Amino acid sequence: AQSVTQLDSQVPVFEEAPVELRCNYSSSVSVYLFWYVQYPNQGLQLLLKYLSGSTLVKGINGFEAEFNKSQTSFHLRKPSVHISDTAEYFCAVTSSGNTPLVFGKGTRLSVIA
Amino acid sequence: EADIYQTPRYLVIGTGKKITLECSQTMGHDKMYWYQQDPGMELHLIHYSYGVNSTEKGDLSSESTVSRIRTEHFPLTLESARPSHTSQYLCASSGSSLNTEAFFGQGTRLTVV
C-alpha cells in the first residue's frame, strides 16, 4: 500500500522568507502526487499536482513542487511567504488505477510577521 | 469551481443519538470519499464509493455506515453516537479519469457529549 511521510509537523517561518515543506512517498511503478492546503475550519483545496511530464510543477498562490523519482520526494516550496499562507499543508499520493488518495499527516506552516 | 456540499457544518449531539452527515456534489463525479480528521490534522479514509450501489470501507475502521443510492449523494450515518466519534468529517469526490484530484467539502465538525 502507498504511504506518505511529511517530515515536519510544524514549520515556523518569517514573512517574506522562503519555505520548503518536505514530502516523501513509498515507491511504486508510477505515482501521482498532490499538495493540498487547509485553512482553519475549511476543507482541503488543491495547490498543485504531478501526474507526468515536467518534474517541476507550479501551483496556485506562488507555490511549486519538484518530483524527484530517485529520492521518492515531492517537496513543496515558495520563495517568499505571506501571512496569508499560514495553514495546514497535506501531501497525498495515489498509484495508477482506482485507489483513493493517501494523505500524509500534514505540516502546519506558521508565518510570523 | 468545485461544488460539493456538506451539512451540517457543526453538530453537537448527545450520546446514543442517531445522526446522518450529508454530502452532495453537483459535478457528476463517480467517486466519493469520507475522511475522518483528527484534532492533530491527520486524515483517515473511512469509506469510499466508485459508483451507485458501490461502497467500500477505508483504512480506518469506523462504526459509521454509508450508502450510495444516487450519484450525487453520499450520506454517512452513525446509529448510536459516542464521544469517541467526536471529530471532523470531510467528504470528497473525484472524476472517473484516472488520478484526477479530489474536491473536498467544507467538513462537518461533530461533537458528541
Interface residues (C-beta under 8 A of the other chain):
Chain A: Y32 F34 Y36 Q38 N41 Q42 G43 L44 Q45 L46 K49 L51 E88 F90 T94 S96 G97 N98 P100 L101 V102 F103 K105 G106 R108
Chain B: Q6 K31 Y33 Y35 G40 M41 E42 L43 L45 Y48 Y50 G58 L90 A92 L98 N99 E101 A102 F103 F104 G105 Q106 G107 R109
